[in-house]
Amino acid sequence: MLAAFSSLGLYCKKEEPSELSKLPPLTNYAAQTFGCLINGKAWTAEYGQVQIDFFNGVLSIRANRPNNAGLFESLGINTYKNQINAPGRNFIPYNTYPDAQFVVRMPPIWFESSYPTNKLMGGGVTITRMDTINYYMAGTFNFTLFDETGTSQVNITEGRFDYKYH
């Protein structure tokens, strides 16, 4: 009987963590965290690889990280003037370029909201915490982009950030 129970361990597979569980938790206290799912796969950038700026209602987020080939992947979000004034959901239409822009660069493919293939779309940024005295902001984001030819698509979901801004 002991042999039967001990052999059960041979057939138990350790469950792999979900892609969502690989992202940093949703926080709102300047935890210096950033991440999202890119086409369902976890994508994070460490402190020092993320820059968030906020001025005059314009939120600018830039995150970079090297991929396995040593090339830099990047994700960027820029809202337009006076777009962000308080916590809440903000829809940013792509046809407001050059004022607002969403960018994902996954070499060799670039996805930009300024491409004509994206002109009827938009993305969302929700500010969950905004502290203009201590200069930090937390929120979530999601958007979808096509490449310049309209043949490749990138889906950004479950995006989150919690950073001091400049």
Secondary structure, DSSP 8 states (H G I E B T S, - for coil): -HHHHHHHHHH-------TGGGS-----S---EEEEEETTEEEE--TTSEEEEEETTEEEEEEEEE-TTS-EEEEEEE--TT--SSSEEEEEEGGGTTTSEEEEEETTEEEETTSGGGTT-EEEEEEEEEETTTTEEEEEEEEEEEBTTSS-EEEEEEEEEEEE--
